[in-house]
């Protein structure tokens, strides 16, 4: 039995606060699971994406070595979550399979830091 999304998010938030924790170390969530969750519940999808971006804001680097700068408007609204999903789905060649990285890359493309 897999842990509930709330437990996963709690662990993400706690680990993101640990100095030196890498995003690769704080999330085993897969993009495919995230997308299935989004089909089941828009609210859960929005909450997961918002919580993931909050956790990544405190993490020094993604698995690819890129840093997420945290410029997405948080918490995301349902339309903003739709934009995020559209970006992920429209660029499968950019997808890594890791939800943290794919959400961060999409968010950074939509809401770049200025």
C-alpha positions in Angstrom: 0.0 0.0 0.0 1.4 3.4 -1.0 1.4 6.4 1.4 -1.4 8.9 1.1 -0.7 12.1 -1.0 -0.9 14.2 2.3 1.8 12.0 3.9 4.0 12.4 0.8 3.6 16.1 0.8 4.3 16.3 4.6 7.6 14.4 4.0 8.4 16.7 1.0 7.9 19.8 3.1 10.0 18.5 6.0 12.8 17.3 3.8 12.8 20.5 1.8 13.6 22.4 5.0 16.7 20.3 5.6 19.8 22.1 4.5 21.5 20.3 1.5 18.5 18.2 0.7 18.1 17.7 -3.1 14.8 17.6 -4.9 15.7 14.1 -6.1 16.0 13.0 -2.5 12.6 14.6 -1.4 10.3 13.1 -4.0 9.7 9.7 -5.5 6.4 10.9 -7.0 6.1 10.1 -10.7 4.6 12.4 -13.3 2.3 9.7 -14.5 0.8 9.3 -11.0 0.4 13.1 -10.7 -1.4 13.2 -14.1 -3.8 10.4 -13.0 -4.4 12.2 -9.7 -5.3 15.3 -11.8 -7.9 13.3 -13.7 -9.5 12.2 -10.5 -9.6 15.5 -8.6 -8.8 19.0 -9.8 -8.4 20.2 -6.2 -6.0 17.5 -5.2 -4.1 18.2 -8.4 -3.8 21.9 -7.6 -2.9 21.2 -4.0 -0.2 18.7 -5.0 1.4 21.0 -7.6 1.3 24.0 -5.2 2.8 22.0 -2.3 5.5 20.5 -4.6 6.5 23.9 -5.8 6.6 25.2 -2.2 8.8 22.3 -1.3 11.1 22.8 -4.3 11.5 26.5 -3.5 13.6 25.4 -0.5 15.5 22.7 -2.3 18.9 23.6 -3.8 18.7 21.7 -7.0 16.5 19.3 -9.1 17.8 15.9 -10.1 19.1 17.4 -13.4 21.2 19.9 -11.4 18.9 22.8 -12.3 17.6 25.1 -9.6 14.0 26.0 -9.3 13.8 29.7 -8.5 10.3 29.7 -7.1 8.5 32.3 -9.2 5.1 30.6 -9.7 2.2 32.3 -7.9 1.4 30.2 -4.9 -0.9 28.7 -4.1 -1.9 27.9 -7.7 -5.4 28.6 -8.8 -7.3 26.0 -10.8 -6.7 27.8 -14.1 -3.0 28.1 -13.3 -2.9 24.4 -12.6 -4.5 23.9 -16.0 -1.7 25.9 -17.6 0.8 23.8 -15.8 -0.8 20.5 -17.0 -1.1 21.8 -20.5 2.6 22.7 -20.5 3.6 19.2 -19.2 1.3 17.4 -21.7 2.3 19.5 -24.7 6.0 18.8 -24.3 6.4 15.1 -23.7 10.0 15.3 -24.9 10.9 17.4 -21.8 9.3 15.0 -19.4 11.6 13.1 -17.1 9.0 11.0 -15.4 9.8 12.7 -12.0 6.9 14.8 -10.9 9.0 17.3 -9.0 11.2 18.0 -12.0 8.5 18.1 -14.5 6.3 20.4 -12.4 9.2 22.7 -11.8 10.3 22.9 -15.4 6.8 23.6 -16.5 6.3 26.2 -13.8 9.5 28.0 -14.6 8.6 28.1 -18.3 5.2 29.6 -17.6 6.3 31.9 -14.7 9.9 32.8 -15.3 11.7 34.9 -12.6 12.4 38.4 -13.7 
